[in-house]
Amino acid sequence: MIPFHLPAVIDKPLSIFVFNLVGLGSMPPLLVAFIAAKLNVPYAFEVLFVLLFICWFTCAICWLWYVSGKLSGKYRDIIPRPWREQVW
């Protein structure tokens, strides 16, 4: 179950939405990682750093996907569609 309301129709590619969602979602682990480092919690910083790396790697993949689609003209005539039908 998704804890927040998603719009029924979007007018942007899904790759940009995932990029923003994962990018913003990486901020809390970053904050917790720095707090854990200050409190000398064993292995907490390393685990959270790996999670942060996974988030940023996902952001990079989505950004590359978006840029390749943008450069190829895939998003030139994008129209608002339901989630399952929108292009990546």
Phi, psi and omega in degrees: 000133181275126186282001179225163184277125175260139177296146182289330182230133177237153181244018178236157178295151180296330181297324178289322178295315179295321177303311181293318182296313181288324178297315177288328179290343179277349182290315178299316176298327178296315179296316179295324179297318180290324176294318178297323178293321179292326181271001180056043176283124184293131175065356179294317181297318182294317180295314180291328177294322177295317177298319178296318178298318179297317178298313183290327176295318177297320176300316180297318179297315179296322179295316178297322178297316179295314182296319179295321177292322179294316181290330180276355179086013183294330184259012184298316183247042182288137180237155178297130181219163172296161185307311185292340182260350183288149181285157176270000000 
